[in-house]
């Protein structure tokens, strides 16, 4: 982990993640903009998900209560066939988190990567995605990384990831585009970058994540670095 990152994996507390279907009895979130407002309300003016008054389960529940409707979020879903995927900014949530729409091209995937000690909640807005989870490499000798667990997600599924749970790769193994919503809090990866890993050797390298392909629906860069 880079020295400039403000939080270490050893000190971050992970709140219990709810089992599938463990949803609070709360009203349905009807529109995408309502979901953004609900997430902003839950995060408030705190320092993100690590704060005592912010709960992983409640944020995941808010995402589950929204049923994806392409007409709600399509303006954020910019794609580029030359990339594995695009990172499209939706909101910085009082500068305490990043909310992004990622558009995944068919047959493409991310690198194996960490989350710079941030919490990540992902909701599938369209299509199917696969998450491959890996252990952190150990020792100095090059060693091929192996998949510890594989999860398959369908439209409207919600998942959670943190560095203490391992490293992961997201893949679109289908022949159709997929779209996902990602909440990163605190926004360490956008500020400091993240670590990516060579699957064959376990060697780590730094990846910048400060550039977005689009922000609030407007294309803002012809080049953006992606994990």
C-alpha positions as CSV (number, residue, x, y, z in Angstrom):
1,X,0.0,0.0,0.0
2,X,1.4,3.4,-0.9
3,X,2.7,5.5,2.1
4,X,0.5,8.4,1.2
5,X,-2.7,6.6,1.7
6,X,-4.5,7.8,4.8
7,X,-5.8,4.5,6.1
8,X,-4.1,1.1,6.5
9,X,-5.7,-2.3,6.0
10,X,-4.8,-3.2,9.6
11,X,-6.8,-0.4,11.1
12,X,-9.9,-0.3,9.0
13,X,-13.0,-1.9,10.5
14,X,-15.4,-3.8,8.3
15,X,-19.0,-3.9,9.3
16,X,-20.9,-7.2,8.9
17,X,-22.2,-7.7,5.4
18,X,-25.8,-8.8,5.2
19,X,-26.7,-12.1,3.7
20,X,-28.7,-12.0,0.4
21,X,-32.3,-11.2,1.0
22,X,-31.6,-9.6,4.4
23,X,-33.3,-6.3,3.4
24,X,-34.9,-3.8,5.7
25,X,-38.5,-3.0,5.3
26,X,-38.2,0.4,3.7
27,X,-39.9,2.0,0.6
28,X,-38.7,1.1,-2.8
29,X,-36.3,3.6,-4.5
30,X,-38.2,4.5,-7.7
31,X,-35.6,6.4,-9.7
32,X,-31.8,6.5,-10.1
33,X,-31.6,10.1,-8.9
34,X,-33.5,9.1,-5.7
35,X,-30.9,6.4,-5.1
36,X,-28.1,9.0,-5.4
37,X,-29.9,11.3,-2.9
38,X,-30.4,8.4,-0.5
39,X,-26.7,7.5,-0.6
40,X,-25.8,11.1,-0.1
41,X,-28.2,11.4,2.8
42,X,-26.7,8.3,4.5
43,X,-23.1,9.5,4.0
44,X,-24.1,13.0,5.1
45,X,-21.1,15.3,6.0
46,X,-19.2,12.5,7.6
47,X,-15.9,10.9,6.6
48,X,-17.6,8.1,4.7
49,X,-18.4,4.5,5.5
50,X,-16.0,4.3,8.4
51,X,-18.0,6.8,10.4
52,X,-20.1,5.5,13.3
53,X,-23.3,6.8,11.7
54,X,-22.8,5.1,8.3
55,X,-23.6,1.4,7.8
56,X,-22.6,-0.9,4.9
57,X,-25.9,-2.8,5.2
58,X,-28.0,0.3,4.9
59,X,-26.1,1.4,1.8
60,X,-26.5,-2.0,0.2
61,X,-30.1,-2.0,1.1
62,X,-30.7,1.3,-0.6
63,X,-29.1,-0.1,-3.8
64,X,-31.2,-3.2,-3.6
65,X,-34.4,-1.2,-3.3
66,X,-33.8,0.5,-6.6
67,X,-34.8,-1.6,-9.6
68,X,-32.6,-0.7,-12.6
69,X,-34.2,1.3,-15.4
70,X,-31.9,2.2,-18.2
71,X,-33.8,5.5,-18.9
72,X,-32.7,6.6,-15.4
73,X,-29.0,6.2,-15.8
74,X,-28.3,6.0,-19.6
75,X,-26.9,9.5,-19.7
76,X,-24.0,8.3,-17.5
77,X,-23.3,5.1,-19.5
78,X,-20.7,6.3,-22.0
79,X,-18.8,3.5,-23.7
80,X,-15.6,3.2,-25.8
81,X,-14.9,-0.1,-27.7
82,X,-11.2,0.5,-27.5
83,X,-11.2,0.0,-23.7
84,X,-12.1,-2.9,-21.4
85,X,-14.5,-0.6,-19.6
86,X,-15.2,3.1,-18.9
87,X,-15.4,4.9,-15.6
88,X,-18.1,7.5,-15.6
89,X,-18.6,9.9,-12.7
90,X,-22.1,10.3,-11.3
91,X,-21.5,12.2,-8.0
92,X,-18.7,12.9,-5.5
93,X,-21.2,12.7,-2.6
94,X,-20.0,15.7,-0.6
95,X,-16.4,14.9,-1.5
96,X,-16.6,11.8,0.8
97,X,-17.1,9.1,-1.8
98,X,-17.2,8.3,-5.5
99,X,-20.3,7.1,-7.2
100,X,-19.4,5.8,-10.7
101,X,-21.2,4.0,-13.6
102,X,-18.9,1.5,-15.3
103,X,-19.7,0.2,-18.8
104,X,-18.0,-3.2,-19.5
105,X,-17.4,-4.2,-23.1
106,X,-18.2,-7.9,-24.0
107,X,-15.5,-10.4,-23.2
108,X,-13.4,-7.8,-21.3
109,X,-12.3,-7.5,-17.6
110,X,-10.4,-5.4,-15.1
111,X,-7.0,-6.1,-13.8
112,X,-6.7,-7.9,-10.5
113,X,-6.7,-5.0,-8.1
114,X,-7.2,-3.7,-4.5
115,X,-9.4,-0.8,-3.5
116,X,-6.8,1.4,-1.7
117,X,-8.4,0.4,1.6
118,X,-11.8,1.8,0.6
119,X,-15.1,0.0,0.8
120,X,-16.8,-0.8,-2.5
121,X,-20.4,-1.6,-3.1
122,X,-21.4,-2.6,-6.6
123,X,-24.9,-2.9,-8.1
124,X,-25.5,-4.5,-11.5
125,X,-27.5,-2.1,-13.6
126,X,-27.5,-4.2,-16.8
127,X,-26.2,-7.5,-18.0
128,X,-24.1,-10.1,-16.1
129,X,-20.7,-9.8,-14.4
130,X,-18.3,-12.2,-12.8
131,X,-16.2,-11.4,-9.7
132,X,-13.0,-13.5,-9.2
133,X,-11.5,-13.1,-5.7
134,X,-7.8,-13.8,-5.0
135,X,-5.7,-13.9,-1.9
136,X,-3.1,-11.2,-1.4
137,X,0.3,-12.5,-2.6
138,X,2.7,-13.7,0.1
139,X,6.5,-13.8,0.1
140,X,9.0,-12.4,-2.4
141,X,9.1,-15.2,-4.9
142,X,7.0,-14.9,-8.1
143,X,3.9,-17.1,-7.9
144,X,0.8,-17.5,-10.0
145,X,-2.3,-16.1,-8.4
146,X,-5.2,-18.5,-8.1
147,X,-8.9,-17.8,-7.8
148,X,-10.2,-18.4,-4.3
149,X,-13.8,-17.8,-5.1
150,X,-16.0,-16.9,-8.1
151,X,-19.3,-15.0,-7.9
152,X,-21.7,-14.5,-10.7
153,X,-24.0,-11.4,-10.6
154,X,-27.1,-10.6,-12.6
155,X,-29.1,-7.4,-13.1
156,X,-30.0,-5.7,-9.8
157,X,-27.7,-7.9,-7.7
158,X,-25.6,-6.0,-5.1
159,X,-22.1,-7.0,-3.9
160,X,-19.5,-5.7,-1.4
161,X,-15.7,-5.8,-1.5
162,X,-12.9,-4.6,0.8
163,X,-9.1,-5.2,0.8
164,X,-9.4,-7.3,4.0
165,X,-11.5,-9.8,2.0
166,X,-8.9,-10.1,-0.7
167,X,-8.2,-8.8,-4.2
168,X,-10.6,-9.2,-7.1
169,X,-11.2,-8.9,-10.8
170,X,-14.5,-8.0,-12.5
171,X,-15.2,-9.6,-15.9
172,X,-17.9,-9.5,-18.5
173,X,-17.8,-13.0,-19.9
174,X,-20.9,-12.5,-22.2
175,X,-21.3,-11.1,-25.7
176,X,-23.3,-8.1,-24.6
177,X,-22.3,-4.9,-22.8
178,X,-22.8,-4.8,-19.0
179,X,-23.2,-1.8,-16.7
180,X,-22.6,-1.5,-13.0
181,X,-22.9,1.2,-10.3
182,X,-19.9,1.5,-7.9
183,X,-19.8,3.3,-4.6
184,X,-16.2,3.8,-3.3
185,X,-15.9,5.3,0.2
186,X,-13.6,6.9,1.3
187,X,-12.4,8.0,-2.2
188,X,-8.8,6.9,-1.7
189,X,-8.4,5.2,-5.1
190,X,-9.4,8.4,-7.0
191,X,-6.9,10.4,-4.9
192,X,-4.0,8.0,-4.6
193,X,-4.5,5.3,-7.2
194,X,-4.7,1.6,-6.4
195,X,-2.5,-1.5,-6.7
196,X,-2.9,-3.9,-9.6
197,X,-1.4,-7.4,-9.8
198,X,0.2,-9.6,-12.5
199,X,-1.8,-12.9,-12.4
200,X,1.3,-14.9,-13.5
201,X,3.7,-13.6,-10.9
202,X,1.7,-11.8,-8.2
203,X,3.9,-8.7,-8.8
204,X,2.1,-5.4,-7.9
205,X,2.2,-2.1,-9.7
206,X,0.5,1.2,-9.2
207,X,-2.5,2.4,-11.3
208,X,-3.8,6.0,-11.4
209,X,-7.5,6.4,-11.1
210,X,-7.8,10.1,-11.1
211,X,-9.2,10.4,-14.7
212,X,-12.8,9.7,-15.6
213,X,-14.1,9.0,-19.1
214,X,-17.0,11.2,-18.4
215,X,-18.3,13.2,-15.4
216,X,-22.0,13.8,-14.7
217,X,-22.9,12.7,-18.3
218,X,-20.2,14.8,-20.1
219,X,-17.2,13.1,-21.7
220,X,-14.2,14.8,-20.1
221,X,-11.1,12.9,-21.2
222,X,-9.9,11.0,-24.3
223,X,-7.7,8.9,-22.1
224,X,-8.3,7.5,-18.6
225,X,-6.4,4.9,-16.7
226,X,-8.3,1.9,-15.5
227,X,-7.7,-1.1,-13.2
